[in-house]
Amino acid sequence: MMDLKLVIFDMDGLMFDTERIARIAYKETGEKYGYTFNDCIFQKITGASCKSRNKTFIETFGENFPLEAALSYKNKIFRDIIKKDRVPIKPGLLELIKFLKENKIKMAVASSSRAEVINYYLTMTGITGFDFIISGEDIKESKPNPEIFLTPCEKLDVDTNNAIVLEDSTNGINASLNAGIKPIWVPDLIRIPDELMSKIFAKAGSLLDVIDIINKNFNI
């Protein structure tokens, strides 16, 4: 078995149950402006950068789509929900982080969200201990491009063979595969395509299950 030296976390829908809140906010925005945000759109934008998301909206709804106004409205709804209910932590996250710290395995956050959002979530939840954080603003190309996962390996001097990626989205799984890093799929709202199922390293019912997967497949 190989040594495990780095675990790379996606954030939205993986660490925090924010994709569900985003979906509520987008649907309310669609109702206000007369557009339908369906599962096909969510499949494309989940795990994507803001730039990629905006491109998807224009390609789907046309040049007349009120992008700035719609996103502003969506963000207000999202913020209101977060302020009221706080950032919901996904089951098993705290236990997994504790396990990785105890076993001296490095941790990184690799999220397509803005750095401001990542820091806000981590501060609000009091979660610390990550060795490296990379945002969508730090990369040239968003997922499924592998840059966002290769960068933590390079910065932390870890071979890709000794790393795993925890992801919930199709874009993220493809980015991990393109980086040559083993992806563990932790399902959230999006089901990855069947052709990807045979390519993932493992499927975990929750982040708590990741501990068992690590114990069974790696030297720690």
Secondary structure, DSSP 8 states (H G I E B T S, - for coil): -EE--EEEE--BTTTBTHHHHHHHHHHHHHHHHT----HHHHHHHTT--HHHHHHHHHHHH-TTS-HHHHHHHHHHHHHHHHHHH---B-TTHHHHHHHHHHTT-EEEEE-SS-HHHHHHHHHHHT----SEEE-GGG-SS-TTSTHHHHHHHHHTT--GGGEEEEE-SHHHHHHHHHHT-EEEE--SS----HHHHTTSSEE-SSHHHHHHHHHHHEE-
